[in-house]
Amino acid sequence: MPSTPSLPNLPTDIETPRLRLRPPTPDDAAALLQAVTASLPALKEWMAWATDAYGMAEAVAFCNWKSAADASGGAPTELPLLITRKADGALVGGSGYHNILWPVPRFEIGYWMRTDCTGHGYATETARALTRFAFDTLGARRVEIRMDARNRRSWAVAERLGFTWKGTYPARRDDDAGRQRETRIYALEDAAALR
């Protein structure tokens, strides 16, 4: 069985040509809240966590993830990251690994971008870097990207990177507008197939 990396052995950041992906710190809460608030109408369409109730308490909780993970004493199943632009340090979105299954190991990548930062390829750049890191450093055997089945822009990110559509889960919950959310699943099981 593959060994499970402990949280302290994970790097503090991952860099791409234009971006820095790093764990949030308590000092990021105000900038995170501002980014979410500025993008809330778009985020609510796709992200279950993005609601009108999202406020400073939620931003602080997200930014304090490391202390909670450390206190649990076990291997983390979530590794949230903030996406900042290297040129100016601006927070352009959030990402990370979700629903980690260390025994496989399998990693699910999630991402969101500030509304004013969409259309620049940041989501693709982020997902490519996290996929590469999962295979090369964390020993992944499978990396997934899941999204609301209506989110064609997110489909395009997965397909652009060489992920294969594996299926669609039937609706399990309603969104804030009362619509059923189906989940589309893409996976990559061979690092050589990453584009």
Contact map, one row per residue, 1 for C-alpha under 8 A:
111000000000000000000000000000000000000000000000000000000000000000000000000000000000000000000000000000100000000000000000000000000000000000000000000000000000000000000000000000000000000000000000000
111100000000000000000000000000000000000000000000000000000000000000000000000000000000000000000000000001111000000000000000000000000000000000100000000000000000000000000000000000000000000000000000000
111110000000000000000000000000000000000000000000000000000000000000000000000000000000000000000000000001100000000000000000000000000000000000000000000000000000000000000000000000000000000000000000000
011111000000000000000000000000000000000000000000000000000000000000000000001000000000000000000000000001100000000000000000000000000000000000000000000000000000000000000000000000000000000000000000000
001111101100000000000000000000000000000000000000000000000000000000000000001000000000000000000000000000000000000000000000000000000000000001000000000000000000000000000000000000000000000000000000000
000111111100000000000000000000000000000000000000000000000000000000000000001000000000000000000000000000000000000000000000000000000000000000000000000000000000000000000000000000000000000000000000000
000011111100000000000000000000000000000000000000000000000000000000000100001100000000000000000000000000000000000000000000000000000000000000000000000000000000000000000000000000000000000000000000000
000001111110000000000000000000000000000000000000000000000000000000000000000000000000000000000000000000000000000000000000000000000000000000000000000000000000000000000000000000000000000000000000000
000011111110000000000000000000000000000000000000000000000000000000000000000000000000000000000000000000000000000000000000000000000000000000000000000000000000000000000000000000000000000000000000000
000011111111000000000000000000000000000000000000000000000000000000000000000000000000000000000000000000000000000000000000000000000000000000000000000000000000000000000000000000000000000000000000000
000000011111110000000000000000000000000000000000000000000000000000000000000000000000000000000000000000000000000000000000000000000000000000000000000000000000000000000000000000000000000000000000000
000000000111110000000110000000000000000000000000000000000000000000000000000000000000000000000000000000000000000000000000000000000000000000000000000000000000000000000000000000000000000000000000000
000000000011111000011110000000000000000000000000000000000000000000000000000000000000000000000000000000000000000000000000000000000000000000000000000000000000000000000000000000000000000000000000000
000000000011111100011100000000000000000000000000000000000000000000000000000000000000000000000000000000000000000000000000000000001000000000000000000000000000000000000000000000000000000000000000000
000000000000111111111000000000000000000000000000000000000000000000000000000000000000000000000000000000000000000000000000000000001000000000000000000000000000000000000000000000000000000000000000000
000000000000011111110000000000000000000000000000000000000000000000000000000000000000000000000000000000000000000000000000000011001000000000000000000000000000000000000000000000000000000000000000000
000000000000001111100000000000000000000000000000000000000000000000000000000000000000000000000000000000000000000000000000000000000000000000000000000000000000000000000000000000000000000000000000000
000000000000001111110000000000000000000000000000000000000000000000000000000000000000111000000000000000000000000000000000000000000000000000000000000000000000000000000000000000000000000000000000000
000000000000001111111000000000000000000000000000000000000000000000000000000000000011110000000000000000000000000000000000010001000000000000000000000000000000000000000000000000000000000000000000000
000000000000111101111100000000000000000000000000000000000000000000000000000000000011110000000000000000000000000000000000000000000000000000000000000000000000000000000000000000000000000000000000000
000000000000111000111110000000000000000000000000000000000000000000000000000000001111000000000010000000000000000000000000000001000000000000000000000000000000000000000000000000000000000000000000000
000000000001110000011111000000000000000000000000000000000000000000000000000000001110000000000000000000000000000000000000000000000000000000000000000000000000000000000000000000000000000000000000000
000000000001100000001111100000000000000000000000000000000000000000000000000000111100000000000000000000000000000000000000000000000000000000000000000000000000000000000000000000000000000000000000000
000000000000000000000111110100000000000000000000000000000000011110000000000000011100000000000000000000000000000000000000000000000000000000000000000000000000000000000000000000000000000000000000000
000000000000000000000011111110000000000000000000000000000000001100000000000000000000000000000000000000000000000000000000000000000000000000000000000000000000000000000000000000000000000000000000000
000000000000000000000001111110000000000000000000000000000001001100000000000000000000000000000000000000000000000000000000000000000000000000000000000000000000000000000000000000000000000000000000000
000000000000000000000000111111000000000000000000000000000000001000000000000000000000000000000000000000000000000000000000000000000000000000000000000000000000000000000000000000000000000000000000000
000000000000000000000001111111110000000000000000000000000000001000000000000000000000000000000000000000000000000000000000000000000000000000000000000000000000000000000000000000000000000000000000000
000000000000000000000000111111111000000000000000000000010011011000000000000000000000000000000000000000000000000000000000000000000000000000000000000000000000000000000000000000000000000000000000000
000000000000000000000000001111111100000000000000000000010010000000000000000000000000000000000000000000000000000000000000000000000000000000000000000000000000000000000000000000000000000000000000000
000000000000000000000000000111111110000000000000000000000000000000000000000000000000000000100000000000000000000000000000000000000000000000000000000000000000000000000000000000000000000000000000000
000000000000000000000000000111111111000000000000000000000010000000000000000000000000000000100000000000000000000000000000000000000000000000000000000000000000000000000000000000000000000000000000000
000000000000000000000000000011111111100000000000000000110010000000000000000000000000000000000000000000000000000000000000000000000000000000000000000000000000000000000000000000000000000000000000000
000000000000000000000000000001111111110000000000000000000000000000000000000000000000000000000000000000000000000000000000000000000000000000000000000000000000000000000000000000000000000000000000000
000000000000000000000000000000111111111000000000000000000000000000000000000000000000000000111000000000000000000001000000000000000000000000000000000000000000000000000000000000000000000000000000000
000000000000000000000000000000011111111100100000010000000000000000000000000000000000000000000000000000000000000001000000000000000000000000000000000000000000000000000000000000000000000000000000000
000000000000000000000000000000001111111100000000000001000000000000000000000000000000000000000000000000000000000000000000000000000000000000000000000000000000000000000000000000000000000000000000000
000000000000000000000000000000000111111100000000000000000000000000000000000000000000000000000000000000000000000001100000000000000000000000000000000000000000000000000000000000000000000000000000000
000000000000000000000000000000000011111111100000000000000000000000000000000000000000000000000000000000000000000001110000000000000000000000000000000000000000000000000000000000000000000000000000000
000000000000000000000000000000000001111111110000011100000000000000000000000000000000000000000000000000000000000000000000000000000000000000000000000000000000000000000000000000000000000000000000000
000000000000000000000000000000000000001111111000000000000000000000000000000000000000000000000000000000000000000000000000000000000000000000000000000000000000000000000000000000000000000000000000000
000000000000000000000000000000000000001111111100000000000000000000000000000000000000000000000000000000000000000000100000000000000000000000000000000000000000000000000000000000000000000000000000000
000000000000000000000000000000000001001111111110010000000000000000000000000000000000000000000000000000000000000100000000000000000000000000000000000000000000000000000000000000000000000000000000000
000000000000000000000000000000000000000111111111111000000000000000000000000000000000000000000000000000000000000000000000000000000000000000000000000000000000000000000000000000010000000000000000000
000000000000000000000000000000000000000011111110000000000000000000000000000000000000000000000000000000000000000000000000000000000000000000000000000000000000000000000000000000100000000000000000000
000000000000000000000000000000000000000001111111000000000000000000000000000000000000000000000000000000000000000000000000000000000000000000000000001100100000000000000000000000000000000000000000000
000000000000000000000000000000000000000000111111110000000000000000000000000000000000000000000000000000000000000000000000000000000000000000000000000000000000000000000000000000000000000000000000000
000000000000000000000000000000000000000000010111111000000000000000000000000000000000000000000000000000000000000000000000000000000000000000000000000000000000000000000000000000100000000000000000000
000000000000000000000000000000000000000000010011111001000000000000000000000000000000000000000000000000000000000000000000000000000000000000000000000000000000000000000000000000000000000000000000000
000000000000000000000000000000000001000100110011111101000000000000000000000000000000000000000000000000000000000000000000000000000000000000000000000000000000000000000000000000000000000000000000000
000000000000000000000000000000000000000100010001111111000000000000000000000000000000000000000000000000000000000000000000000000000000000000000000000000000000000000000000000000010000000000000000000
000000000000000000000000000000000000000100000000011111000000000000000000000000000000000000000000000000000000000000000000000000000000000000000000000000000000000000000000000000000000000000000000000
000000000000000000000000000000000000000000000000001111100000000000000000000000000000000000000000000000000000000000000000000000000000000000000000000000000000000000000000000000000000000000000000000
000000000000000000000000000000000000100000000000111111111110000000000000000000000000000000000000000000000000000000000000000000000000000000000000000000000000000000000000000000000000000000000000000
000000000000000000000000000000001000000000000000000011111110000000000000000000000000000000000000000000000000000000000000000000000000000000000000000000000000000000000000000000000000000000000000000
000000000000000000000000000011001000000000000000000001111111000000000000000000000000000000000000000000000000000000000000000000000000000000000000000000000000000000000000000000000000000000000000000
000000000000000000000000000000000000000000000000000001111111100000000000000000000000000000000000000000000000000000000000000000000000000000000000000000000000000000000000000000000000000000000000000
000000000000000000000000000000000000000000000000000001111111110000000000000000000000000000000000000000000000000000000000000000000000000000000000000000000000000000000000000000000000000000000000000
000000000000000000000000000011011000000000000000000001111111111000000000000000000000000000000000000000000000000000000000000000000000000000000000000000000000000000000000000000000000000000000000000
000000000000000000000000010010000000000000000000000000011111111100000000000000000000000000000000000000000000000000000000000000000000000000000000000000000000000000000000000000000000000000000000000
000000000000000000000000000000000000000000000000000000001111111110000000000000000000000000000000000000000000000000000000000000000000000000000000000000000000000000000000000000000000000000000000000
000000000000000000000001000010000000000000000000000000000111111110000000000000010000000000000000000000000000000000000000000000000000000000000000000000000000000000000000000000000000000000000000000
000000000000000000000001111110000000000000000000000000000011111111000000000000000000000000000000000000000000000000000000000000000000000000000000000000000000000000000000000000000000000000000000000
000000000000000000000001110000000000000000000000000000000001111111110000000000000000000000000000000000000000000000000000000000000000000000000000000000000000000000000000000000000000000000000000000
000000000000000000000001000000000000000000000000000000000000111111111000000000010000000000000000000000000000000000000000000000000000000000000000000000000000000000000000000000000000000000000000000
000000000000000000000000000000000000000000000000000000000000001111111100000000000000000000000000000000000000000000000000000000000000000000000000000000000000000000000000000000000000000000000000000
000000000000000000000000000000000000000000000000000000000000000111111110000000000000000000000000000000000000000000000000000000000000000000000000000000000000000000000000000000000000000000000000000
000000000000000000000000000000000000000000000000000000000000000111111111000000000000000000000000000000000000000000000000000000000000000000000000000000000000000000000000000000000000000000000000000
000000000000000000000000000000000000000000000000000000000000000011111111111100000000000000000000000000000000000000000000000000000000000000000000000000000000000000000000000000000000000000000000000
000000100000000000000000000000000000000000000000000000000000000001111111110000000000000000000000000000000000000000000000000000000000000000000000000000000000000000000000000000000000000000000000000
000000000000000000000000000000000000000000000000000000000000000000111111100000000000000000000000000000000000000000000000000000000000000000000000000000000000000000000000000000000000000000000000000
000000000000000000000000000000000000000000000000000000000000000000011111110000000000000000000000000000000000000000000000000000000000000000000000000000000000000000000000000000000000000000000000000
000000000000000000000000000000000000000000000000000000000000000000001111111000000000000000000000000000000000000000000000000000000000000000000000000000000000000000000000000000000000000000000000000
000000000000000000000000000000000000000000000000000000000000000000001101111100000000000000000000000000000000000000000000000000000000000000000000000000000000000000000000000000000000000000000000000
000111100000000000000000000000000000000000000000000000000000000000001000111110000000000000000000000001000000000000000000000000000000000000000000000000000000000000000000000000000000000000000000000
000000100000000000000000000000000000000000000000000000000000000000001000011111100000000000000000000100000000000000000000000000000000000000000000000000000000000000000000000000000000000000000000000
000000000000000000000000000000000000000000000000000000000000000000000000001111100000000000000000111110000000000000000000000000000000000000000000000000000000000000000000000000000000000000000000000
000000000000000000000000000000000000000000000000000000000000000000000000000111110000000000000001111100000000000000000000000000000000000000000000000000000000000000000000000000000000000000000000000
000000000000000000000010000000000000000000000000000000000000000000000000000111111000000000000001110000000000000000000000000000000000000000000000000000000000000000000000000000000000000000000000000
000000000000000000000011000000000000000000000000000000000000010010000000000001111100000000000111110000000000000000000000000000000000000000000000000000000000000000000000000000000000000000000000000
000000000000000000001111000000000000000000000000000000000000000000000000000000111110000000000111000000000000000000000000000000000000000000000000000000000000000000000000000000000000000000000000000
000000000000000000001111000000000000000000000000000000000000000000000000000000011111000000111111000000000000000000000000000000000000000000000000000000000000000000000000000000000000000000000000000
000000000000000000111100000000000000000000000000000000000000000000000000000000001111100000111110000000000000000000000000000001000000000000000000000000000000000000000000000000000000000000000000000
000000000000000000111000000000000000000000000000000000000000000000000000000000000111110011111000000000000000000000000000000000000000000000000000000000000000000000000000000000000000000000000000000
000000000000000001110000000000000000000000000000000000000000000000000000000000000011111111110000000000000000000000000000000000000000000000000000000000000000000000000000000000000000000000000000000
000000000000000001110000000000000000000000000000000000000000000000000000000000000001111111000000000000000000000000000000000000000000000000000000000000000000000000000000000000000000000000000000000
000000000000000001000000000000000000000000000000000000000000000000000000000000000000111110000000000000000000000000000000000000000000000000000000000000000000000000000000000000000000000000000000000
000000000000000000000000000000000000000000000000000000000000000000000000000000000000111111000000000000000000000000000000000000000000000000000000000000000000000000000000000000000000000000000000000
000000000000000000000000000000000000000000000000000000000000000000000000000000000001111111100000000000000000000000000000000000000000000000000000000000000000000000000000000000000000000000000000000
000000000000000000000000000000000000000000000000000000000000000000000000000000000001110111110000000000000000000000000000000000000000000000000000000000000000000000000000000000000000000000000000000
000000000000000000000000000000110010000000000000000000000000000000000000000000000111100011111000000000000000000000000000000000000000000000000000000000000000000000000000000000000000000000000000000
000000000000000000000000000000000010000000000000000000000000000000000000000000000111100001111100000000000000000011001000000000000000000000000000000000000000000000000000000000000000000000000000000
000000000000000000000000000000000010000000000000000000000000000000000000000000000111000000111110000000000000001111000000000000000000000000000000000000000000000000000000000000000000000000000000000
000000000000000000000000000000000000000000000000000000000000000000000000000000011110000000011111000000000000001110000000000000000000000000000000000000000000000000000000000000000000000000000000000
000000000000000000001000000000000000000000000000000000000000000000000000000000011110000000001111100000000000111100000000000001000000000000000000000000000000000000000000000000000000000000000000000
000000000000000000000000000000000000000000000000000000000000000000000000000001111100000000000111110000000000111000000000000000000100000000000000000000000000000000000000000000000000000000000000000
000000000000000000000000000000000000000000000000000000000000000000000000000011110000000000000011111100000011110000000000000000000000000000000000000000000000000000000000000000000000000000000000000
000000000000000000000000000000000000000000000000000000000000000000000000000011110000000000000001111100000011110000000000000000000000000000000000000000000000000000000000000000000000000000000000000
000000000000000000000000000000000000000000000000000000000000000000000000000011000000000000000000111110000011000000000000000000000000000000000000000000000000000000000000000000000000000000000000000
000000000000000000000000000000000000000000000000000000000000000000000000000111000000000000000000111111001111000000000000000000000000000000000000000000000000000000000000000000000000000000000000000
000000000000000000000000000000000000000000000000000000000000000000000000000010000000000000000000001111111110000000000000000000000000000000000000000000000000000000000000000000000000000000000000000
011100000000000000000000000000000000000000000000000000000000000000000000001000000000000000000000000111111100000000000000000000000000000000000000000000000000000000000000000000000000000000000000000
111100000000000000000000000000000000000000000000000000000000000000000000000000000000000000000000000011111100000000000000000000000000000000000000000000000000000000000000000000000000000000000000000
010000000000000000000000000000000000000000000000000000000000000000000000000000000000000000000000000011111100000000000000000000000000000000011100000000000000000000000000000000000000000000000000000
010000000000000000000000000000000000000000000000000000000000000000000000000000000000000000000000000111111110000000000000000000000000000000111100000000000000000000000000000000000000000000000000000
000000000000000000000000000000000000000000000000000000000000000000000000000000000000000000000000000111111111000000000000000000000000000000011111000000000000000000000000000000000000000000000000000
000000000000000000000000000000000000000000000000000000000000000000000000000000000000000000000000111110001111100000000000000000000000010000010111000000000000000000000000000000000000000000000000000
000000000000000000000000000000000000000000000000000000000000000000000000000000000000000000000000111100000111110000000000000000000000000000000011110000000000000000000000000000000000000000000000000
000000000000000000000000000000000000000000000000000000000000000000000000000000000000000000000011110000000011111000000000000000100110000000000011110000000000000000000000000000000000000000000000000
000000000000000000000000000000000000000000000000000000000000000000000000000000000000000000000011110000000001111100000000000000000000000000000000110000000000000000000000000000000000000000000000000
000000000000000000000000000000000000000000000000000000000000000000000000000000000000000000001111000000000000111110000000001001100000000000000000000000000000000000000000000000000000000000000000000
000000000000000000000000000000000000000000100000000000000000000000000000000000000000000000001110000000000000011111000000001000000000000000000000000000000000000000000000000000000000000000000000000
000000000000000000000000000000000000000000000000000000000000000000000000000000000000000000011100000000000000001111101100011000000000000000000000000000000000000000000000000000000000000000000000000
000000000000000000000000000000000011011000000000000000000000000000000000000000000000000000011000000000000000000111111100000000000000000000000000000000000000000000000000000000000000000000000000000
000000000000000000000000000000000000011001000000000000000000000000000000000000000000000000000000000000000000000011111100000000000000000000000000000000000000000000000000000000000000000000000000000
000000000000000000000000000000000000001000000000000000000000000000000000000000000000000000000000000000000000000001111100000000000000000000000000000000000000000000000000000000000000000000000000000
000000000000000000000000000000000000000000000000000000000000000000000000000000000000000000010000000000000000000011111111010000000000000000000000000000000000000000000000000000000000000000000000000
000000000000000000000000000000000000000000000000000000000000000000000000000000000000000000000000000000000000000011111111110000000000000000000000000000000000000000000000000000000000000000000000000
000000000000000000000000000000000000000000000000000000000000000000000000000000000000000000000000000000000000000000001111110000000000000000000000000000000000000000000000000000000000000000000000000
000000000000000000000000000000000000000000000000000000000000000000000000000000000000000000000000000000000000000000001111110000000000000000000000000000000000000000000000000000000000000000000000000
000000000000000000000000000000000000000000000000000000000000000000000000000000000000000000000000000000000000000000000111111110000000000000000000000000000000000000000000000000000000000000000000000
000000000000000000100000000000000000000000000000000000000000000000000000000000000000000000000000000000000000000010001111111111000000000000000000000000000000000000000000000000000000000000000000000
000000000000000000000000000000000000000000000000000000000000000000000000000000000000000000000000000000000000001110000000111111100000000000000000000000000000100000000000000000000000000000000000000
000000000000000000000000000000000000000000000000000000000000000000000000000000000000000000000000000000000000000000000000111111110000000000000000000000000000110110000000000000000000000000000000000
000000000000000100000000000000000000000000000000000000000000000000000000000000000000000000000000000000000000000000000000111111111000000000000000000000000000000000000000000000000000000000000000000
000000000000000100101000000000000000000000000000000000000000000000000000000000000010000000000010000000000000001000000000011111111100000000000000000000000000000000000000000000000000000000000000000
000000000000000000000000000000000000000000000000000000000000000000000000000000000000000000000000000000000000101000000000001111111110000000000000000000000000100000000000000000000000000000000000000
000000000000000000000000000000000000000000000000000000000000000000000000000000000000000000000000000000000000000000000000000111111111000000000000000000000000000010000000000000000000000000000000011
000000000000011100000000000000000000000000000000000000000000000000000000000000000000000000000000000000000000000000000000000011111111100000000000000000000000000000000000000000000000000000000000000
000000000000000000000000000000000000000000000000000000000000000000000000000000000000000000000001000000000000100000000000000001111111110000000000000000000000000000000000000000000000000000000000000
000000000000000000000000000000000000000000000000000000000000000000000000000000000000000000000000000000000000100000000000000000111111111000000010000000000000000000000000000000000000000000000000010
000000000000000000000000000000000000000000000000000000000000000000000000000000000000000000000000000000000000000000000000000000011111111100000000000000000000000000000000000000000000000000000010010
000000000000000000000000000000000000000000000000000000000000000000000000000000000000000000000000000000000000000000000000000000001111111111000000000000000000000000000000000000000000000000000000000
000000000000000000000000000000000000000000000000000000000000000000000000000000000000000000000000000000000010000000000000000000000111111111110010000000000000000000000000000000000000000000000000000
000000000000000000000000000000000000000000000000000000000000000000000000000000000000000000000000000000000000000000000000000000000011111111111000000000000000000000000000000000000000000000000010000
000000000000000000000000000000000000000000000000000000000000000000000000000000000000000000000000000000000000000000000000000000000001111111110000000000000000000000000000000000000000000000000000000
000000000000000000000000000000000000000000000000000000000000000000000000000000000000000000000000000000000000000000000000000000000000111111100000000000000000000000000000000000000000000000000000000
000010000000000000000000000000000000000000000000000000000000000000000000000000000000000000000000000000000000000000000000000000000000111111110000000000000000000000000000000000000000000000000000000
010000000000000000000000000000000000000000000000000000000000000000000000000000000000000000000000000000001000000000000000000000000000011111111000000000000000000000000000000000000000000000000000000
000000000000000000000000000000000000000000000000000000000000000000000000000000000000000000000000000000011110000000000000000000000000011101111110000000000000000000000000000000000000000000000000000
000000000000000000000000000000000000000000000000000000000000000000000000000000000000000000000000000000011100000000000000000000000000001000111110000000000000000000000000000000000000000000001100000
000000000000000000000000000000000000000000000000000000000000000000000000000000000000000000000000000000011110000000000000000000000000000000011111000000000000000000000000000000000000000000111100000
000000000000000000000000000000000000000000000000000000000000000000000000000000000000000000000000000000000111100000000000000000000010010000011111100000000000000000000000000000000000000000111000000
000000000000000000000000000000000000000000000000000000000000000000000000000000000000000000000000000000000111100000000000000000000000000000000111110000000000000000100000000000000000000011110000000
000000000000000000000000000000000000000000000000000000000000000000000000000000000000000000000000000000000001110000000000000000000000000000000011111000000000010000000000000000000000000011100000000
000000000000000000000000000000000000000000000000000000000000000000000000000000000000000000000000000000000001110000000000000000000000000000000001111100000000000000000000000000000000001111000000000
000000000000000000000000000000000000000000000100000000000000000000000000000000000000000000000000000000000000000000000000000000000000000000000000111110100110000000000000000000000000001110000000000
000000000000000000000000000000000000000000000100000000000000000000000000000000000000000000000000000000000000000000000000000000000000000000000000011111100000000000000000000000000000111100000000000
000000000000000000000000000000000000000000000000000000000000000000000000000000000000000000000000000000000000000000000000000000000000000000000000001111110000000000000001000000000000111100000000000
000000000000000000000000000000000000000000000000000000000000000000000000000000000000000000000000000000000000000000000000000000000000000000000000000111110000000000000000000000000000010000000000000
000000000000000000000000000000000000000000000100000000000000000000000000000000000000000000000000000000000000000000000000000000000000000000000000001111111110000000000000000000000000000000000000000
000000000000000000000000000000000000000000000000000000000000000000000000000000000000000000000000000000000000000000000000000000000000000000000000000011111111000000000000000000000000000000000000000
000000000000000000000000000000000000000000000000000000000000000000000000000000000000000000000000000000000000000000000000000000000000000000000000000000111111100000000000000000000000000000000000000
000000000000000000000000000000000000000000000000000000000000000000000000000000000000000000000000000000000000000000000000000000000000000000000000001000111111110000000000000000000000000000000000000
000000000000000000000000000000000000000000000000000000000000000000000000000000000000000000000000000000000000000000000000000000000000000000000000001000111111111000000000000000000000000000000000000
000000000000000000000000000000000000000000000000000000000000000000000000000000000000000000000000000000000000000000000000000000000000000000000000000000011111111100000000000000000000000000000000000
000000000000000000000000000000000000000000000000000000000000000000000000000000000000000000000000000000000000000000000000001100100000000000000000000000001111111110000000000000000000000000000000000
000000000000000000000000000000000000000000000000000000000000000000000000000000000000000000000000000000000000000000000000000100000000000000000000100000000111111111110000000000000000000001000000000
000000000000000000000000000000000000000000000000000000000000000000000000000000000000000000000000000000000000000000000000000000000000000000000000000000000011111111111000000000000000000000000000000
000000000000000000000000000000000000000000000000000000000000000000000000000000000000000000000000000000000000000000000000000100000000000000000000000000000001111111100000000000000000000000000000001
000000000000000000000000000000000000000000000000000000000000000000000000000000000000000000000000000000000000000000000000000100010000000000000000000000000000111111100000000000000000000000000000011
000000000000000000000000000000000000000000000000000000000000000000000000000000000000000000000000000000000000000000000000000000000000000000000000000000000000011111110000000000000000000000010000111
000000000000000000000000000000000000000000000000000000000000000000000000000000000000000000000000000000000000000000000000000000000000000000000001000000000000011111111000000000000000000001110000110
000000000000000000000000000000000000000000000000000000000000000000000000000000000000000000000000000000000000000000000000000000000000000000000000000000000000011001111100000000000000000001110000000
000000000000000000000000000000000000000000000000000000000000000000000000000000000000000000000000000000000000000000000000000000000000000000000000000000000000001000111110000000000000000111100000000
000000000000000000000000000000000000000000000000000000000000000000000000000000000000000000000000000000000000000000000000000000000000000000000000000000000000000000011111000000000000000111100000000
000000000000000000000000000000000000000000000000000000000000000000000000000000000000000000000000000000000000000000000000000000000000000000000000000000000000000000001111100000000000000111000000000
000000000000000000000000000000000000000000000000000000000000000000000000000000000000000000000000000000000000000000000000000000000000000000000000000010000000000000000111110000000000011110000000000
000000000000000000000000000000000000000000000000000000000000000000000000000000000000000000000000000000000000000000000000000000000000000000000000000000000000000000000011111000000000011110000000000
000000000000000000000000000000000000000000000000000000000000000000000000000000000000000000000000000000000000000000000000000000000000000000000000000000000000000000000001111100000000111000000000000
000000000000000000000000000000000000000000000000000000000000000000000000000000000000000000000000000000000000000000000000000000000000000000000000000000000000000000000000111111000001111000000000000
000000000000000000000000000000000000000000000000000000000000000000000000000000000000000000000000000000000000000000000000000000000000000000000000000000000000000000000000011111000001110000000000000
000000000000000000000000000000000000000000000000000000000000000000000000000000000000000000000000000000000000000000000000000000000000000000000000000000000000000000000000001111100001100000000000000
000000000000000000000000000000000000000000000000000000000000000000000000000000000000000000000000000000000000000000000000000000000000000000000000000000000000000000000000001111111111100000000000000
000000000000000000000000000000000000000000001001000000000000000000000000000000000000000000000000000000000000000000000000000000000000000000000000000000000000000000000000000011111111100000000000000
000000000000000000000000000000000000000000010000001000000000000000000000000000000000000000000000000000000000000000000000000000000000000000000000000000000000000000000000000001111110000000000000000
000000000000000000000000000000000000000000000000000000000000000000000000000000000000000000000000000000000000000000000000000000000000000000000000000000000000000000000000000001111110000000000000000
000000000000000000000000000000000000000000000000000000000000000000000000000000000000000000000000000000000000000000000000000000000000000000000000000000000000000000000000000001111111000000000000000
000000000000000000000000000000000000000000000000000000000000000000000000000000000000000000000000000000000000000000000000000000000000000000000000000000000000000000000000000001111111100000000000000
000000000000000000000000000000000000000000000000000000000000000000000000000000000000000000000000000000000000000000000000000000000000000000000000000000000000000000000000001111100111110000000000000
000000000000000000000000000000000000000000000000000000000000000000000000000000000000000000000000000000000000000000000000000000000000000000000000000110000000000000000000011111100011111000000000000
000000000000000000000000000000000000000000000000000000000000000000000000000000000000000000000000000000000000000000000000000000000000000000000000000111000000000000000001111100000001111100000000000
000000000000000000000000000000000000000000000000000000000000000000000000000000000000000000000000000000000000000000000000000000000000000000000000011110000000000000000001111000000000111110000000000
000000000000000000000000000000000000000000000000000000000000000000000000000000000000000000000000000000000000000000000000000000000000000000000000011110000000000000001111100000000000011111000000000
000000000000000000000000000000000000000000000000000000000000000000000000000000000000000000000000000000000000000000000000000000000000000000000001111000000000000000001111100000000000001111100000000
000000000000000000000000000000000000000000000000000000000000000000000000000000000000000000000000000000000000000000000000000000000000000000000001110000000000010000111110000000000000000111110000000
000000000000000000000000000000000000000000000000000000000000000000000000000000000000000000000000000000000000000000000000000000000000000000000111100000000000000000111100000000000000000011111000000
000000000000000000000000000000000000000000000000000000000000000000000000000000000000000000000000000000000000000000000000000000000000000000000111000000000000000001110000000000000000000001111110110
000000000000000000000000000000000000000000000000000000000000000000000000000000000000000000000000000000000000000000000000000000000000000000001110000000000000000000000000000000000000000000111110000
000000000000000000000000000000000000000000000000000000000000000000000000000000000000000000000000000000000000000000000000000000000000000000001100000000000000000000000000000000000000000000011111110
000000000000000000000000000000000000000000000000000000000000000000000000000000000000000000000000000000000000000000000000000000000001001000000000000000000000000000000000000000000000000000011111110
000000000000000000000000000000000000000000000000000000000000000000000000000000000000000000000000000000000000000000000000000000000000000000000000000000000000000000000000000000000000000000000111110
000000000000000000000000000000000000000000000000000000000000000000000000000000000000000000000000000000000000000000000000000000000000000000000000000000000000000001100000000000000000000000010111111
000000000000000000000000000000000000000000000000000000000000000000000000000000000000000000000000000000000000000000000000000000010011000000000000000000000000000011100000000000000000000000010111111
000000000000000000000000000000000000000000000000000000000000000000000000000000000000000000000000000000000000000000000000000000010000000000000000000000000000000111000000000000000000000000000000111
